[in-house]
Amino acid sequence: MLIMQNVTISNKYLEKLEAYLFEPPEIGRYMLVVCHGFRGAKENGGKIYAFAEKLQQLGIGTLAFDFSGSGSSEGDFSQITLTRQADDLEQVLDYIDAKFSLPIILLGRSFGGSTVLAGGSKDQRIAGYILWSVPAKLEQTFAKIMPEDFKRMKRGEAAKIRDEVGEYMLCPDLVSDFSHHDMESYLQDIQSRPVLIVHAKDDEVVDPSNAVYMQERLNSCSLFLVDNAGHRFLDKTAMREKITIDWLKDKYQL
């Protein structure tokens, strides 16, 4: 039976990060940490519960958390940067390591996957990486999805943006911070560890060339390009999860 705990982890700014912890079974093999995407949350539209149960059957515990300013966590979303999210992830990894002392697998969706690379590539506690619809070419991606607002932030101005969820603000630090991150270096750091990349061929937000770019720079990488899934995999969630579960079984002899 899947048992979930609500836990709170403090980040370096003393903001409380809210998380769901699905403990591993008695003989746990790994812990998987899930990083949500831009404007996302730990629940992943309610899909996290069934997914965590499948992982537990493999001997894997799961922790899904909200980055600062997202979901139920404290903080101001307008101040989001890749560096701040990477800092959050590092605090979460320290928490998981102290509590379970198990090898960790990181799963990141979209900008959460960029955070996995920025915050987890140099961490030797990480046994593998799962990247769902992840942008490695950050400037190119954000310039595509919010062209006028991206130009405004490049000029050092804040941007007011409206999407299907509502209106929100972004500080220009989001864009200026990209220059502090070297994706080539992050990929080099993880190239000998197992990596799974799942991306839609018709991703309208993150061009699939990002997936190919990463795969070409990794030695131990499995790349799946999926037809007719879009960025959110709305009708292909089960397929993405099956690809992921099958990969975990194969790579970690589960």
Stockholm file with secondary structure:
# STOCKHOLM 1.0

chainA/1-254         MLIMQNVTISNKYLEKLEAYLFEPPEIGRYMLVVCHGFRGAKENGGKIYAFAEKLQQLGIGTLAFDFSGSGSSEGDFSQITLTRQADDLEQVLDYIDAKFSLPIILLGRSFGGSTVLAGGSKDQRIAGYILWSVPAKLEQTFAKIMPEDFKRMKRGEAAKIRDEVGEYMLCPDLVSDFSHHDMESYLQDIQSRPVLIVHAKDDEVVDPSNAVYMQERLNSCSLFLVDNAGHRFLDKTAMREKITIDWLKDKYQL
#=GR chainA/1-254 SS CCCEEEEEEECTTSCEEEEEEECCCSSCCEEEEEECCTTCCTTGGGTHHHHHHHHHTTTEEEEEECCTTSTTSSSCGGGCCHHHHHHHHHHHHHHHHHHHCCCEEEEEETHHHHHHHHHHTTCTTEEEEEEESCCSSHHHHHHHHSHHHHHHHHTTCCEEEECSSCEEEECTHHHHGGGGCCHHHHHHHHTTSCEEEEEETTCSSSCTHHHHHHHTTCSSEEEEEETTCTTTTTTCHHHHHHHHHHHHHHHHTC
#=GC SS_cons         CCCEEEEEEECTTSCEEEEEEECCCSSCCEEEEEECCTTCCTTGGGTHHHHHHHHHTTTEEEEEECCTTSTTSSSCGGGCCHHHHHHHHHHHHHHHHHHHCCCEEEEEETHHHHHHHHHHTTCTTEEEEEEESCCSSHHHHHHHHSHHHHHHHHTTCCEEEECSSCEEEECTHHHHGGGGCCHHHHHHHHTTSCEEEEEETTCSSSCTHHHHHHHTTCSSEEEEEETTCTTTTTTCHHHHHHHHHHHHHHHHTC
//
